[in-house]
Amino acid sequence: MVARLIAVCLAVSALPALAFDHAHAAWDALLKRHVVVLHEGRASQLRYTGLAKERAALQAYLASLSGVSRAEFDAWTKNERKAFLINAYNAFTAEKILTRYPDIRSIWDFGRIFGNPFKDPFFALLGQRMTLDGIEHDTLRRPGAYDDARIHYAVNCASVGCPMLREEAYVAARLEAQLDEQERRFLSDRTRNRFRDGRLEVSKIFDWFKEDFAPREQYFARRAQLLGYAGATVPVSFLDYDWSLNDSPSSSPR
């Protein structure tokens, strides 16, 4: 199945370019139907059962992403490129999960060394085989490319501990507002970021990617109200990351 998807994506990328839909309407429709928003808008789950029933629509959207050439991509605005990459990461991650769903409990079920889902070149993008790490670390986080820590609140690794999968597609015209809202949602989620007993307890994201938030103490202080503390210098610790699948039990067959 994976090999066939790559072959289809590479074949599509070789076809004459059609005008790309920067509204990402196909992905937007799937998200609006299958994302379940929780905790007053601060978290979400995905109805993988429902998405699986519309997998053909998802794969058609993925093929449209793979059909974009590097030259076409490079001619877009910065926000068009950024929205494209974030949506691609999230949509290809969902497709990866569906290759094993419902017999999967975590994205790491694919393997941490062999089969590592983030390093597996299971799709084509911008004329080459690509990995999820290739989108996030080699493209979105590449120094000088976008320099925007908010991307960490937008890309979703299909896990409970990850910032929520947004219930709509990212689009260039509203990207700044969307990313700002994702930041507010994540920082104000007390299951993942909180002030307790004189200590700021935050997501491991701030440990793994500390350079993206540097200077980290100042980053937290500027967002103290969202994090629920006064903004003074306080000890910081990192919470365990929950890699459980972000599956909605309302539609899961398990």
Steps between C-alpha positions, in 0.01 A plus 500: 500500500777746596704420189192550283425837664857617435475384138172686452642814661812495285292441189274793585802722558613430144172619347448855373430727796146603578417803710553395860214561742649724768173475693587132557125443473516119484709472816295773669179305440648180643625678812167670560322166482739290704686714755340505846589813700542449876576692820333823390702512179841416644532142378358270235463142388457355153224261398726260311208267436316772312812615319570143392161493326609804298853382437461541126433871552802527728722327248374725221599801711841346567546444128426870441773590748743265328414655165658833598844547348790663679496788251129561561548482876792742495289757313238514777489746786664403827166440671374291208808281531471476877130408492568240230775334705301494824194353329718247319658386827164455670328332207782257425521415872130415500550282191790323671279414797225371272738245346474307830180628657326370708787273609715782632536664841778748428685635200809331646339162431663534158841476671761731645795375296365273229179645359543832681190691377675837505798383294313275258488649146147373447378785280609740228514878535658772287626248248677266740438232756439667833474422871305669778832608652591638159198730511540607861873511572660534157245743357278680752771522768792556266687810625406807298205333328205589723643558851161459663472303825122491458534221247541270801139579594378422148665174391328203659669165562175306559568493875315619810803694622536688174342841449150448368416419141317812386140454392562677170774524240770765527469767230736781413243778534432414865819322594627754753172499692478121483852452637444757774186316605680165500762647729237633741314170498805291579653723765168531685442123504571404860541133415818593310618833642437625854638683803486292816672516839729781390618315190414538134421157357501505122491270199812313394475695176670788680787269591538320168490824298637746756700685235177593318367674812825660615542679726248262654455682832407817314264308274315364803500836681339676203225238504466469876128574504431214260718269706333609825783662695631845586791510258780491757799272454391159626632144478391315187438129460375298206197274501500150356382494141191291429556314174158329510307526175274807487206283399148608587330228707164625374564331168768244572401137437716384790 
